[in-house]
Amino acid sequence: MALTGAHSPAERRQQIVSFLVHQRSGILCCTGSKRIDPGVWALPVWYRAALGTSDGAIRPLDCIIPRWTDLAHELAEDSPVILIVQDFSGGGLRWLQIQGVSRPVETPDWPRLLPRWISTAQPDALYLVVKVTPGRIDLIDEELGWGVQATVEV
């Protein structure tokens, strides 16, 4: 589903929800803690939108992160994060920038998150799941001009 320009706020929210449900990957970013490493961390991740998104509500996203990454070690309860999700259906640069907070998920729903899992290793041994709760979503679309074209406060 392509993201497009001008819509009413309700239409924009529904369009963002539909877009997020149909995408599966993005770039998750966070800043490092002062006690571990004060750097900035970014990593491509898989994500899945929460179930029950047909009502137009923007719900948290479950991001799947390899446990061996620095990003997995930096994320803690209520860590501020940004998730960038690109729209590959259009010809130009268009993406959502999702600002929110993350929290680790203690008992992930692995069959929903990784439905084609065939490894003998348990997913918990390889991956951490963090729930990203959006606070603000910006649409950036160079076909409409440079900069943020629409904002949804969640």
C-alpha positions in Angstrom: 0.0 0.0 0.0 1.4 3.4 -1.0 1.3 6.3 1.4 -0.1 9.4 -0.2 -0.5 13.1 0.4 -3.4 15.1 1.8 -6.1 13.3 3.8 -8.3 14.0 6.8 -6.7 13.0 10.1 -8.9 9.9 10.4 -8.0 8.8 6.8 -4.3 9.5 7.5 -4.4 7.2 10.7 -6.1 4.4 8.8 -3.6 4.7 5.9 -0.7 4.5 8.4 -2.2 1.5 10.2 -2.8 -0.3 6.9 0.8 0.5 5.7 2.3 -0.8 9.0 0.4 -4.0 8.8 1.6 -4.8 5.3 5.3 -4.0 5.9 7.7 -6.3 7.8 11.0 -4.5 8.2 12.5 -1.2 9.3 15.5 0.4 11.0 15.3 0.6 14.8 17.5 3.2 16.5 18.3 4.1 20.1 20.9 6.0 22.0 23.3 4.0 24.2 23.2 4.3 27.9 25.9 6.3 29.6 26.9 3.3 31.7 27.4 0.9 28.8 28.2 2.9 25.7 27.0 6.5 24.9 26.8 5.9 21.2 23.8 5.7 18.9 22.7 2.3 17.7 20.7 1.4 14.6 19.9 -2.0 13.2 17.6 -3.4 10.5 14.8 -5.4 12.3 11.8 -7.4 11.5 8.6 -6.2 13.0 5.0 -7.3 13.2 2.0 -5.0 13.9 -0.2 -5.9 16.8 -3.3 -7.9 16.1 -6.6 -6.2 15.9 -5.7 -3.2 13.9 -8.9 -3.0 11.8 -10.4 -0.2 14.0 -7.8 2.3 12.8 -6.0 2.6 16.1 -2.2 2.7 16.0 -1.0 0.0 18.2 2.4 -1.1 19.4 4.8 -2.9 17.1 6.8 -6.0 18.1 10.4 -5.7 16.8 12.6 -8.8 16.6 16.2 -8.1 17.4 19.2 -10.5 17.3 20.4 -11.0 20.9 24.1 -10.6 19.9 23.7 -7.0 18.8 24.6 -3.9 20.7 21.1 -2.6 20.2 19.6 -5.6 22.1 21.9 -4.8 25.0 21.0 -1.1 25.1 17.2 -1.5 25.0 15.6 -1.5 28.4 12.2 -0.6 29.9 10.9 2.6 28.4 13.9 3.2 26.2 13.3 6.0 23.7 13.5 4.7 20.1 12.9 5.6 16.5 11.7 3.1 13.9 12.0 4.0 10.3 9.8 2.1 7.8 10.2 2.7 4.1 7.5 2.5 1.6 8.9 0.5 -1.3 5.8 0.7 -3.5 6.4 4.2 -4.8 9.0 5.5 -7.1 10.4 8.1 -4.7 11.7 8.3 -1.2 8.8 7.9 1.2 8.9 6.6 4.8 7.4 6.7 8.2 9.5 7.9 11.2 8.0 6.4 14.3 9.1 7.9 17.6 8.2 6.0 20.7 9.4 3.9 23.6 10.3 0.2 23.8 10.0 -2.4 26.4 11.2 -6.0 26.2 8.5 -8.7 25.8 9.0 -11.5 28.3 6.9 -14.2 26.5 6.8 -13.4 22.8 4.2 -15.1 20.6 6.7 -16.8 18.4 4.3 -18.6 16.0 2.8 -15.2 15.1 6.2 -13.4 14.9 8.1 -16.1 13.1 5.5 -18.3 11.4 7.9 -20.2 9.2 10.5 -21.0 11.9 12.3 -24.3 11.1 15.5 -24.1 13.2 16.1 -26.6 16.0 17.3 -23.6 18.1 14.6 -21.9 20.2 13.8 -18.3 19.0 14.3 -17.0 22.6 17.9 -18.1 22.4 18.6 -16.1 19.3 16.2 -13.1 19.4 14.9 -10.5 21.7 11.4 -9.0 21.1 10.7 -5.4 22.1 7.3 -3.8 21.9 7.6 -0.3 20.4 4.7 2.0 21.5 4.4 4.9 19.1 4.1 8.4 20.4 4.4 10.3 17.2 4.5 9.2 13.5 5.8 11.5 10.8 5.3 10.9 7.1 8.3 12.0 5.0 7.7 12.1 1.2 10.0 13.7 -1.3 7.3 13.6 -4.0 5.3 16.1 -1.9 8.3 18.2 -1.1 11.2 17.7 1.3 10.5 17.4 5.0 7.6 16.1 7.2 4.4 16.0 5.2 2.0 14.8 7.9 2.2 14.0 11.6 0.1 11.8 13.7 0.3 12.1 17.5 -0.7 8.7 19.0 
